[in-house]
Amino acid sequence: MISELVKSYHGVSCLRCGAPIAVSARLATLREELEFEDREVLKTFIARCRGCECEDIYPVVAVQRFDGEPRRRSIRKRSAGA
């Protein structure tokens, strides 16, 4: 029996629309390291949602695993004057 591989990635949920935002492997590793360190030190990073284009500050401890593949950024055509 062949088992189907389920892809997953690390990310945070957008504070505005709730869509998952993929993060780098380094942030995922940092989150695992912080589980064993002092919780009083809050480490944060900035991420932009690919769905609603909202940018916000997220704590590293909010990184979690999502099933599937990360959403690709939608390419919007800009006018020549922009």
Buried (B, 14 or more C-beta within 10 A) or exposed (E): EEEEEEEEBBBBBBBEEEBBBBBEEEBBEBBEEBEEEEEEEEEEBEBEBBBEEBEBEBEBBBBEEBEEEBBEEEEEEEEEEE
